[in-house]
Amino acid sequence: MKTLDKIPTHKIQRASKLMTTGVKVGGNYLKYYGKKLVNNEHTKEELNESNATDIYDSLKNLKGSALKVAQMLSMEKNIMPRAYVEKFSLAQFQVPPLSAPLVRKTFKKYFGDTPESLYDSFEAESVAAASIGQVHKATKDGKNLAVKIQYPGVAESISSDLAMVKPVAMKMFNIKGKDSDKYFQEVEGKLLEETNYVLEVEQSKAITQACSSISNLRFPEYYEALSNQRIITMDWMEGQHLSEFAKSNTNTEKANKVGQTLWDFYMFQMHQLKRVHADPHPGNFLVDENANLIAIDFGCVKNVPEEFYTPYFELAKPENINNPEVFLEKMYALEILKKEDTPEETKFFSELFYEMLSLFTKPFHSETFDFADETFFGQIAELSNKYSKDTELRKMNGNRGSKHFLYINRTFFGLYNLMNDLGAKVSINNYKNFV
């Protein structure tokens, strides 16, 4: 794969790159409508593929938060067209890496030395590259190591990148101008945390220690003396990426084992730690030869405040969802309903979220749940499609819910998708065995 000798870091450079991409997308639309005039049955699939390719090709060279947003969107299988999901999913671990000279320059800046001096051996060619950093293999004192290096300028460009993608995001998710800042500030804050590698090492060690009792779960060890604000050194872990395992595995027992471990890991964090790994995409997990799950990235960790946790999980209980008085109380507690809502808005959003929550909380309504159940995921897709076309929803003030929904819902949707990819059947409350 071609390497990058430089990354645009200046606001004007990055904006110019995105504007050029916008011109290409505009051209794709002109081609589409031209073909549509000739053949009315011409579908949008070709348009989506062209746009997805042009947007991704631009973002993969910019890297940073713009590419991170694409990575996040690739997990929205029930919202995004298939072409975007497939193309943007490459941002998880298949983007052009930094060149060797740029890697050496980064080490000189943050360690004052070359990687060859710090490690017994260091492979100049990266083995994986994603939105914020890339990974190299190294050895020291007989240990195989993974060295994660952050791309130059990523942290400094987050605010300006988000300002550029904000109009698109607002349109896509029906976010109105009023009160929208709290959602974008939440995203910006989390992305800034992801660029703080000192914080990531702290989070990694804390969660690793707290979750050490969970069966079939492994973590790398982190080396603080060889880590700093832009470089992390950890154990090299052998295994397949979770997505590769899910595609190639034909053993139901192994699928259930990995799925149960993944589910226990998330439920233990959510319910015991009130602090959760909020980036559940397959590039952050490996599966070893014994079907143990390996968690390798803790850049995005979401703290779950009690005032959100309590009403959120109380609405996972059927007796609360189906009790109109309790249901309304929790809807206000979660900022889904507002005191100033009109009777029309109260009725509309109560019915919408009743339908959504009744479906999305199904896994919690029994002792076991089969995530291979395509009926369940088909219902989610139907519901997403229904409300994406709802003209009434477009008229309403779409800014609904606490800011904490952004990353907690992202966590659960990502987890559900990974569990579905695995086709795993799990015991919902098994995590309690590790308390």
The 8 nearest C-alpha neighbors of each residue, nearest first, counted from 0:
[[1, 2, 95, 96, 94, 93, 3, 124],
 [0, 2, 95, 3, 96, 98, 97, 94],
 [3, 1, 98, 96, 97, 95, 0, 4],
 [4, 2, 97, 98, 5, 96, 95, 1],
 [3, 5, 98, 101, 97, 2, 6, 100],
 [6, 4, 3, 7, 101, 97, 98, 151],
 [5, 7, 8, 61, 60, 3, 4, 151],
 [8, 6, 12, 13, 9, 61, 5, 152],
 [9, 7, 152, 6, 10, 156, 13, 12],
 [8, 10, 12, 11, 7, 13, 156, 152],
 [9, 11, 13, 12, 14, 159, 8, 156],
 [12, 10, 14, 13, 9, 15, 16, 8],
 [13, 11, 15, 9, 10, 14, 7, 16],
 [12, 14, 16, 10, 15, 11, 7, 9],
 [13, 15, 11, 17, 16, 12, 10, 18],
 [16, 14, 18, 12, 13, 17, 11, 19],
 [17, 15, 13, 19, 14, 18, 12, 20],
 [16, 18, 20, 14, 19, 15, 21, 13],
 [17, 19, 21, 15, 20, 16, 14, 22],
 [20, 18, 22, 16, 21, 17, 15, 23],
 [19, 21, 17, 23, 18, 22, 24, 54],
 [20, 22, 18, 24, 19, 23, 25, 17],
 [21, 23, 25, 19, 20, 24, 26, 18],
 [24, 22, 26, 20, 25, 21, 27, 19],
 [25, 23, 27, 21, 26, 22, 50, 20],
 [26, 24, 22, 28, 23, 27, 21, 29],
 [27, 25, 23, 29, 24, 28, 22, 30],
 [26, 28, 24, 30, 25, 29, 31, 23],
 [27, 29, 31, 25, 26, 30, 32, 24],
 [30, 28, 26, 32, 31, 27, 33, 25],
 [31, 29, 33, 27, 28, 32, 34, 26],
 [30, 32, 28, 34, 33, 29, 35, 27],
 [31, 33, 35, 29, 34, 30, 28, 36],
 [34, 32, 30, 36, 35, 31, 29, 37],
 [35, 33, 37, 31, 36, 32, 38, 30],
 [34, 36, 32, 38, 39, 37, 33, 41],
 [37, 35, 33, 34, 38, 39, 32, 31],
 [36, 38, 34, 35, 39, 33, 41, 32],
 [39, 37, 35, 40, 41, 36, 34, 33],
 [38, 40, 35, 41, 36, 37, 34, 42],
 [41, 39, 38, 42, 35, 37, 34, 36],
 [40, 42, 39, 35, 38, 34, 43, 31],
 [43, 41, 44, 40, 45, 46, 35, 39],
 [42, 44, 46, 45, 47, 41, 31, 48],
 [43, 45, 47, 46, 42, 48, 82, 80],
 [44, 46, 48, 47, 43, 49, 42, 31],
 [47, 45, 43, 49, 44, 48, 50, 31],
 [48, 46, 44, 50, 45, 49, 51, 82],
 [47, 49, 45, 82, 51, 46, 50, 52],
 [50, 48, 46, 52, 47, 51, 45, 53],
 [51, 49, 47, 53, 52, 48, 24, 54],
 [50, 52, 83, 48, 54, 49, 53, 47],
 [51, 53, 55, 49, 50, 54, 56, 48],
 [54, 52, 56, 50, 55, 51, 49, 57],
 [55, 53, 57, 51, 56, 52, 50, 58],
 [54, 56, 58, 52, 57, 53, 59, 51],
 [57, 55, 53, 59, 54, 58, 52, 60],
 [58, 56, 54, 55, 59, 60, 53, 20],
 [57, 59, 61, 55, 66, 60, 56, 62],
 [60, 58, 62, 56, 61, 57, 94, 55],
 [59, 61, 58, 62, 57, 6, 56, 95],
 [60, 62, 58, 59, 6, 7, 63, 57],
 [63, 61, 66, 130, 59, 60, 58, 131],
 [64, 62, 153, 131, 130, 66, 65, 67],
 [63, 65, 67, 66, 157, 68, 160, 62],
 [66, 64, 68, 67, 63, 160, 58, 62],
 [67, 65, 69, 62, 58, 64, 68, 130],
 [66, 68, 64, 70, 130, 69, 65, 63],
 [67, 69, 71, 65, 70, 66, 64, 72],
 [70, 68, 66, 72, 67, 71, 87, 73],
 [69, 71, 67, 73, 90, 68, 72, 87],
 [70, 72, 68, 69, 73, 74, 67, 75],
 [73, 71, 69, 75, 74, 70, 68, 84],
 [74, 72, 84, 88, 87, 70, 71, 75],
 [73, 75, 72, 76, 71, 413, 84, 70],
 [76, 74, 72, 78, 73, 77, 79, 84],
 [77, 75, 74, 78, 79, 84, 73, 81],
 [76, 78, 380, 75, 79, 383, 379, 384],
 [79, 77, 75, 76, 383, 80, 384, 387],
 [78, 80, 76, 75, 77, 84, 83, 81],
 [81, 79, 82, 83, 84, 78, 47, 76],
 [80, 82, 84, 83, 85, 79, 76, 47],
 [83, 81, 48, 85, 84, 80, 47, 86],
 [84, 82, 51, 86, 85, 81, 80, 87],
 [83, 85, 73, 81, 87, 82, 86, 88],
 [84, 86, 82, 88, 83, 87, 81, 73],
 [85, 87, 83, 88, 84, 89, 82, 51],
 [88, 86, 73, 89, 84, 69, 70, 90],
 [87, 89, 73, 90, 85, 86, 91, 70],
 [90, 88, 93, 87, 91, 86, 92, 94],
 [91, 89, 88, 70, 129, 92, 87, 93],
 [92, 90, 89, 129, 282, 88, 70, 93],
 [91, 93, 129, 128, 90, 127, 89, 282],
 [94, 92, 89, 128, 90, 129, 91, 127],
 [93, 95, 128, 129, 59, 90, 96, 92],
 [96, 94, 2, 1, 0, 3, 128, 97],
 [97, 95, 2, 128, 3, 94, 98, 133],
 [98, 96, 3, 2, 101, 4, 102, 99],
 [97, 99, 2, 3, 4, 101, 100, 102],
 [98, 100, 102, 101, 123, 103, 97, 124],
 [101, 99, 103, 102, 98, 104, 4, 97],
 [102, 100, 104, 98, 103, 99, 97, 4],
 [101, 103, 99, 105, 104, 100, 98, 97],
 [104, 102, 100, 106, 105, 101, 113, 107],
 [103, 105, 101, 107, 102, 106, 100, 108],
 [106, 104, 108, 102, 103, 107, 101, 109],
 [107, 105, 103, 109, 110, 108, 104, 113],
 [106, 108, 111, 112, 104, 105, 110, 109],
 [109, 107, 105, 106, 111, 110, 104, 112],
 [108, 110, 106, 107, 111, 105, 229, 227],
 [111, 109, 112, 106, 107, 108, 113, 227],
 [110, 112, 107, 108, 109, 106, 113, 105],
 [111, 113, 107, 110, 106, 116, 114, 117],
 [112, 114, 115, 116, 106, 107, 103, 117],
 [115, 113, 117, 116, 118, 106, 121, 112],
 [114, 116, 113, 118, 117, 121, 120, 119],
 [117, 115, 114, 113, 118, 112, 119, 120],
 [116, 118, 114, 115, 113, 119, 112, 225],
 [119, 117, 120, 139, 115, 116, 138, 114],
 [118, 120, 139, 138, 115, 117, 121, 140],
 [121, 119, 138, 118, 137, 115, 122, 139],
 [120, 122, 137, 115, 136, 123, 118, 114],
 [123, 121, 124, 136, 135, 137, 120, 125],
 [122, 124, 99, 121, 125, 135, 102, 98],
 [125, 123, 122, 126, 135, 99, 98, 96],
 [126, 124, 135, 134, 127, 123, 133, 96],
 [125, 127, 135, 134, 124, 128, 136, 133],
 [128, 126, 134, 92, 133, 125, 93, 129],
 [127, 129, 133, 92, 94, 96, 93, 132],
 [130, 128, 92, 91, 90, 132, 94, 131],
 [129, 131, 62, 67, 66, 63, 90, 132],
 [132, 130, 63, 149, 129, 150, 62, 153],
 [131, 133, 149, 148, 150, 129, 130, 128],
 [132, 134, 128, 148, 147, 127, 129, 125],
 [133, 135, 147, 127, 146, 125, 126, 128],
 [136, 134, 125, 146, 126, 145, 122, 147],
 [137, 135, 145, 122, 144, 121, 146, 134],
 [136, 138, 121, 144, 120, 143, 122, 145],
 [139, 137, 143, 120, 144, 142, 119, 118],
 [140, 138, 119, 118, 142, 141, 143, 137],
 [141, 139, 142, 138, 119, 118, 143, 120],
 [140, 142, 139, 138, 143, 119, 144, 137],
 [143, 141, 139, 138, 140, 144, 234, 235],
 [144, 142, 138, 235, 137, 234, 141, 139],
 [145, 143, 235, 234, 137, 138, 233, 136],
 [144, 146, 235, 136, 233, 234, 135, 232],
 [147, 145, 232, 135, 134, 231, 136, 144],
 [146, 148, 134, 231, 133, 230, 132, 232],
 [149, 147, 230, 132, 133, 229, 134, 146],
 [150, 148, 132, 229, 131, 230, 151, 133],
 [149, 151, 132, 153, 131, 152, 148, 133],
 [152, 150, 153, 149, 6, 105, 8, 154],
 [151, 153, 155, 8, 154, 156, 150, 6],
 [154, 152, 63, 156, 155, 151, 150, 157],
 [153, 155, 156, 152, 157, 194, 191, 63],
 [154, 156, 152, 153, 157, 158, 8, 159],
 [157, 155, 153, 159, 154, 158, 160, 152],
 [158, 156, 160, 64, 159, 154, 155, 161],
 [159, 157, 161, 160, 156, 162, 187, 155],
 [158, 160, 162, 161, 156, 157, 163, 10],
 [161, 159, 163, 157, 162, 158, 65, 156],
 [160, 162, 164, 163, 158, 159, 165, 157],
 [161, 163, 159, 165, 160, 164, 158, 166],
 [164, 162, 160, 161, 165, 159, 166, 14],
 [163, 165, 161, 167, 162, 166, 168, 160],
 [164, 166, 168, 162, 167, 163, 161, 169],
 [167, 165, 169, 168, 164, 170, 163, 162],
 [168, 166, 170, 164, 165, 169, 171, 163],
 [167, 169, 171, 165, 170, 166, 172, 164],
 [170, 168, 174, 166, 167, 172, 173, 171],
 [169, 171, 173, 167, 168, 172, 166, 174],
 [170, 172, 168, 169, 173, 167, 174, 166],
 [171, 173, 169, 174, 170, 168, 397, 167],
 [174, 172, 170, 397, 169, 171, 175, 393],
 [173, 175, 169, 397, 398, 172, 179, 170],
 [176, 174, 177, 179, 397, 173, 398, 396],
 [175, 177, 179, 178, 174, 180, 169, 398],
 [176, 178, 175, 179, 180, 398, 174, 396],
 [177, 179, 180, 176, 181, 398, 175, 182],
 [180, 178, 177, 176, 181, 182, 175, 174],
 [179, 181, 183, 182, 178, 184, 177, 176],
 [180, 182, 184, 179, 183, 185, 402, 178],
 [183, 181, 185, 180, 184, 402, 179, 186],
 [182, 184, 186, 180, 185, 181, 187, 179],
 [185, 183, 187, 181, 182, 186, 188, 180],
 [184, 186, 182, 188, 183, 187, 181, 189],
 [187, 185, 183, 189, 184, 188, 190, 182],
 [186, 188, 184, 190, 189, 185, 183, 191],
 [189, 187, 191, 185, 186, 190, 184, 192],
 [188, 190, 192, 186, 191, 187, 185, 193],
 [191, 189, 193, 187, 192, 188, 186, 194],
 [190, 192, 188, 194, 193, 189, 187, 154],
 [191, 193, 189, 195, 190, 194, 188, 298],
 [194, 192, 298, 190, 191, 195, 299, 189],
 [193, 195, 191, 192, 154, 196, 190, 131],
 [196, 194, 192, 198, 193, 197, 228, 199],
 [195, 197, 228, 199, 198, 229, 194, 200],
 [196, 198, 228, 200, 199, 195, 227, 201],
 [197, 199, 201, 196, 195, 200, 202, 192],
 [198, 200, 196, 298, 202, 201, 197, 297],
 [199, 201, 203, 197, 198, 202, 204, 196],
 [202, 200, 198, 204, 199, 203, 205, 197],
 [203, 201, 199, 205, 200, 204, 206, 198],
 [204, 202, 200, 297, 206, 201, 205, 207],
 [203, 205, 207, 201, 202, 206, 208, 200],
 [204, 206, 202, 208, 207, 203, 201, 209],
 [207, 205, 209, 208, 203, 204, 210, 202],
 [208, 206, 204, 210, 205, 209, 203, 211],
 [207, 209, 211, 205, 206, 210, 204, 212],
 [210, 208, 206, 207, 211, 205, 212, 272],
 [211, 209, 207, 212, 208, 213, 206, 264],
 [210, 212, 208, 213, 209, 207, 216, 217],
 [211, 213, 210, 433, 214, 209, 434, 216],
 [214, 212, 211, 210, 433, 216, 215, 264],
 [213, 215, 216, 212, 260, 211, 433, 291],
 [216, 214, 291, 292, 260, 213, 217, 290],
 [217, 215, 292, 214, 291, 293, 213, 260],
 [218, 216, 293, 292, 294, 215, 291, 219],
 [217, 219, 293, 294, 295, 207, 220, 216],
 [220, 218, 234, 233, 221, 236, 295, 217],
 [219, 221, 234, 233, 218, 222, 204, 207],
 [222, 220, 233, 232, 223, 219, 234, 200],
 [223, 221, 232, 224, 225, 233, 226, 220],
 [222, 224, 226, 225, 221, 227, 232, 200],
 [225, 223, 222, 226, 227, 232, 221, 231],
 [226, 224, 223, 222, 232, 231, 227, 230],
 [225, 227, 231, 223, 230, 232, 224, 222],
 [226, 228, 230, 229, 197, 196, 231, 225],
 [227, 229, 196, 197, 195, 230, 226, 194],
 [228, 230, 149, 227, 196, 148, 231, 195],
 [231, 229, 148, 226, 227, 147, 228, 149],
 [232, 230, 226, 147, 146, 227, 233, 196],
 [231, 233, 146, 226, 222, 225, 145, 221],
 [234, 232, 221, 145, 220, 144, 222, 219],
 [235, 233, 144, 219, 220, 145, 236, 143],
 [234, 236, 144, 145, 143, 233, 237, 219],
 [235, 237, 234, 238, 219, 293, 145, 285],
 [238, 236, 287, 235, 239, 285, 286, 288],
 [237, 239, 287, 286, 285, 236, 240, 288],
 [240, 238, 285, 286, 244, 243, 241, 287],
 [241, 239, 285, 243, 242, 284, 282, 281],
 [240, 242, 281, 244, 285, 243, 284, 286],
 [241, 243, 245, 244, 281, 240, 246, 420],
 [244, 242, 246, 240, 241, 245, 239, 247],
 [243, 245, 241, 247, 242, 246, 248, 239],
 [244, 246, 421, 242, 243, 248, 247, 420],
 [247, 245, 243, 244, 248, 242, 420, 421],
 [248, 246, 244, 245, 243, 249, 242, 250],
 [247, 249, 245, 244, 250, 246, 254, 253],
 [250, 248, 251, 247, 254, 253, 246, 245],
 [249, 251, 253, 252, 248, 254, 255, 247],
 [252, 250, 254, 253, 255, 249, 423, 422],
 [251, 253, 255, 254, 250, 256, 257, 423],
 [252, 254, 256, 255, 250, 251, 290, 257],
 [255, 253, 251, 257, 256, 252, 423, 421],
 [254, 256, 423, 258, 252, 253, 257, 424],
 [257, 255, 253, 259, 254, 258, 252, 260],
 [256, 258, 260, 254, 259, 255, 292, 290],
 [259, 257, 255, 261, 423, 260, 256, 254],
 [258, 260, 262, 256, 425, 261, 257, 255],
 [261, 259, 263, 257, 258, 262, 264, 256],
 [260, 262, 258, 264, 259, 263, 257, 265],
 [261, 263, 259, 265, 264, 260, 258, 266],
 [264, 262, 430, 260, 266, 265, 261, 267],
 [265, 263, 261, 267, 262, 266, 260, 268],
 [266, 264, 268, 262, 267, 263, 269, 261],
 [265, 267, 269, 263, 268, 264, 270, 262],
 [268, 266, 271, 264, 270, 265, 269, 430],
 [269, 267, 272, 275, 265, 266, 271, 274],
 [270, 268, 273, 266, 267, 275, 274, 271],
 [269, 271, 267, 273, 268, 266, 272, 274],
 [272, 270, 267, 268, 273, 269, 434, 266],
 [271, 273, 268, 274, 269, 270, 267, 275],
 [274, 272, 269, 303, 270, 271, 268, 302],
 [275, 273, 302, 272, 301, 303, 268, 269],
 [274, 276, 268, 301, 300, 269, 277, 302],
 [275, 277, 300, 278, 299, 297, 301, 279],
 [278, 276, 410, 300, 299, 275, 301, 279],
 [277, 279, 276, 280, 299, 410, 413, 300],
 [280, 278, 413, 414, 277, 410, 281, 283],
 [279, 281, 282, 278, 283, 413, 74, 417],
 [282, 280, 241, 283, 242, 284, 240, 279],
 [281, 283, 91, 280, 284, 240, 92, 241],
 [282, 284, 281, 296, 295, 280, 294, 279],
 [285, 283, 294, 281, 293, 241, 282, 240],
 [284, 286, 240, 293, 239, 241, 238, 292],
 [287, 285, 292, 238, 239, 291, 290, 293],
 [286, 288, 238, 290, 291, 289, 237, 239],
 [287, 289, 290, 238, 286, 291, 239, 237],
 [288, 290, 287, 291, 286, 253, 215, 292],
 [291, 289, 287, 288, 286, 253, 257, 292],
 [292, 290, 215, 287, 289, 286, 216, 257],
 [291, 293, 286, 216, 285, 257, 217, 215],
 [294, 292, 217, 285, 284, 218, 216, 286],
 [295, 293, 284, 218, 296, 283, 217, 292],
 [296, 294, 283, 284, 293, 218, 219, 297],
 [295, 297, 283, 298, 294, 203, 284, 299],
 [298, 296, 203, 299, 199, 276, 300, 202],
 [297, 299, 193, 199, 296, 300, 192, 196],
 [300, 298, 297, 277, 193, 278, 276, 189],
 [299, 301, 276, 277, 275, 298, 297, 302],
 [302, 300, 275, 274, 277, 303, 276, 299],
 [301, 303, 274, 273, 304, 275, 300, 272],
 [302, 304, 273, 274, 308, 301, 305, 307],
 [305, 303, 306, 307, 308, 302, 273, 403],
 [304, 306, 308, 307, 309, 303, 273, 310],
 [305, 307, 304, 308, 309, 310, 332, 333],
 [308, 306, 305, 304, 309, 310, 311, 333],
 [309, 307, 305, 311, 306, 310, 304, 303],
 [308, 310, 311, 312, 307, 305, 306, 313],
 [311, 309, 313, 329, 312, 308, 307, 314],
 [312, 310, 308, 309, 314, 313, 307, 315],
 [313, 311, 315, 314, 310, 309, 308, 316],
 [312, 314, 310, 315, 311, 316, 309, 319],
 [313, 315, 312, 316, 311, 320, 319, 310],
 [314, 316, 312, 360, 313, 317, 363, 311],
 [315, 317, 314, 318, 319, 313, 320, 364],
 [318, 316, 320, 319, 321, 315, 364, 314],
 [317, 319, 321, 316, 320, 322, 314, 315],
 [320, 318, 322, 321, 317, 316, 314, 325],
 [321, 319, 317, 326, 314, 322, 318, 316],
 [320, 322, 318, 319, 317, 323, 326, 325],
 [321, 323, 319, 325, 324, 320, 326, 318],
 [324, 322, 326, 325, 321, 327, 320, 319],
 [323, 325, 327, 326, 322, 328, 319, 329],
 [326, 324, 328, 322, 327, 323, 319, 329],
 [325, 327, 323, 329, 320, 324, 328, 322],
 [326, 328, 330, 324, 329, 325, 323, 331],
 [327, 329, 325, 331, 326, 330, 332, 324],
 [330, 328, 332, 326, 331, 310, 327, 333],
 [331, 329, 327, 335, 333, 332, 328, 336],
 [330, 332, 336, 334, 329, 333, 328, 335],
 [333, 331, 329, 330, 334, 328, 310, 335],
 [332, 334, 330, 331, 335, 401, 400, 329],
 [335, 333, 400, 331, 401, 336, 332, 337],
 [336, 334, 400, 399, 330, 333, 331, 337],
 [335, 337, 331, 334, 330, 345, 338, 340],
 [338, 336, 340, 339, 334, 331, 335, 345],
 [337, 339, 340, 336, 331, 341, 345, 334],
 [338, 340, 337, 341, 336, 342, 345, 344],
 [341, 339, 337, 338, 344, 345, 342, 336],
 [340, 342, 344, 343, 345, 339, 338, 346],
 [343, 341, 345, 344, 346, 340, 347, 339],
 [342, 344, 341, 346, 345, 347, 340, 348],
 [345, 343, 347, 341, 346, 342, 340, 348],
 [346, 344, 342, 343, 348, 347, 349, 340],
 [347, 345, 349, 343, 344, 348, 342, 350],
 [346, 348, 344, 350, 349, 345, 343, 351],
 [349, 347, 351, 350, 345, 346, 352, 344],
 [350, 348, 346, 352, 351, 347, 345, 353],
 [349, 351, 353, 348, 347, 352, 346, 354],
 [350, 352, 348, 354, 353, 349, 347, 355],
 [353, 351, 355, 354, 349, 350, 356, 348],
 [352, 354, 350, 356, 351, 355, 357, 349],
 [353, 355, 352, 351, 357, 356, 350, 358],
 [356, 354, 352, 358, 353, 357, 359, 351],
 [355, 357, 359, 358, 353, 360, 354, 352],
 [356, 358, 354, 355, 360, 353, 359, 361],
 [357, 359, 356, 355, 361, 360, 354, 379],
 [358, 360, 356, 361, 357, 355, 362, 379],
 [359, 361, 315, 362, 358, 363, 356, 357],
 [362, 360, 364, 363, 358, 359, 357, 365],
 [363, 361, 368, 360, 364, 365, 427, 359],
 [364, 362, 361, 360, 365, 315, 427, 366],
 [363, 365, 361, 362, 316, 360, 317, 366],
 [366, 364, 367, 363, 362, 368, 427, 361],
 [365, 367, 427, 426, 428, 368, 364, 363],
 [368, 366, 426, 427, 425, 365, 369, 424],
 [369, 367, 362, 424, 425, 370, 426, 365],
 [368, 370, 424, 371, 372, 423, 425, 367],
 [371, 369, 419, 372, 423, 422, 418, 424],
 [370, 372, 422, 369, 419, 373, 423, 424],
 [373, 371, 370, 374, 375, 369, 376, 419],
 [372, 374, 376, 375, 377, 371, 370, 419],
 [375, 373, 377, 372, 376, 378, 379, 371],
 [374, 376, 378, 373, 377, 372, 379, 358],
 [377, 375, 379, 373, 378, 374, 380, 372],
 [376, 378, 374, 380, 379, 375, 373, 381],
 [377, 379, 381, 375, 376, 380, 382, 374],
 [380, 378, 376, 382, 377, 381, 383, 375],
 [379, 381, 377, 77, 383, 378, 382, 384],
 [382, 380, 378, 384, 379, 383, 385, 377],
 [381, 383, 385, 379, 384, 380, 378, 386],
 [384, 382, 380, 385, 381, 386, 387, 379],
 [383, 385, 381, 387, 382, 386, 380, 388],
 [386, 384, 382, 383, 387, 388, 381, 389],
 [385, 387, 389, 388, 383, 384, 382, 392],
 [386, 388, 384, 385, 389, 383, 78, 392],
 [389, 387, 386, 385, 390, 384, 392, 393],
 [388, 390, 386, 392, 391, 387, 385, 393],
 [391, 389, 393, 392, 388, 394, 386, 387],
 [390, 392, 394, 393, 389, 395, 347, 388],
 [393, 391, 395, 394, 390, 389, 397, 386],
 [394, 392, 390, 391, 395, 173, 389, 397],
 [393, 395, 391, 392, 390, 396, 397, 389],
 [396, 394, 392, 393, 397, 391, 344, 398],
 [395, 397, 398, 175, 394, 399, 174, 393],
 [396, 398, 174, 173, 399, 395, 175, 392],
 [399, 397, 174, 396, 175, 179, 400, 178],
 [400, 398, 335, 397, 334, 401, 336, 396],
 [399, 401, 335, 334, 333, 402, 404, 398],
 [400, 402, 403, 334, 333, 404, 399, 335],
 [401, 403, 404, 182, 405, 181, 400, 185],
 [404, 402, 401, 405, 406, 407, 307, 303],
 [403, 405, 407, 402, 408, 406, 401, 400],
 [406, 404, 403, 408, 407, 402, 409, 182],
 [405, 407, 409, 408, 404, 410, 403, 277],
 [408, 406, 410, 404, 409, 405, 403, 411],
 [409, 407, 411, 410, 404, 406, 405, 412],
 [410, 408, 406, 412, 407, 411, 413, 405],
 [409, 411, 407, 277, 413, 408, 412, 406],
 [410, 412, 414, 408, 413, 409, 415, 407],
 [413, 411, 415, 409, 414, 410, 408, 416],
 [412, 414, 416, 410, 279, 411, 415, 409],
 [413, 415, 411, 417, 416, 412, 279, 410],
 [416, 414, 418, 412, 413, 417, 411, 419],
 [417, 415, 419, 413, 418, 414, 420, 412],
 [418, 416, 420, 414, 419, 415, 413, 421],
 [417, 419, 415, 421, 416, 420, 370, 423],
 [418, 420, 422, 370, 416, 421, 417, 371],
 [421, 419, 417, 418, 422, 245, 416, 242],
 [420, 422, 245, 418, 419, 423, 254, 417],
 [423, 421, 371, 419, 420, 370, 418, 254],
 [424, 422, 255, 258, 421, 370, 254, 418],
 [423, 425, 369, 255, 368, 370, 422, 367],
 [426, 424, 259, 367, 368, 427, 423, 255],
 [425, 427, 367, 429, 428, 366, 368, 259],
 [426, 428, 367, 366, 429, 425, 363, 368],
 [429, 427, 430, 426, 431, 366, 263, 266],
 [428, 430, 431, 426, 427, 432, 263, 433],
 [429, 431, 263, 432, 428, 267, 433, 266],
 [432, 430, 434, 433, 429, 428, 267, 263],
 [433, 431, 430, 434, 429, 428, 213, 263],
 [434, 432, 431, 430, 213, 212, 267, 429],
 [433, 431, 432, 430, 271, 267, 212, 213]]
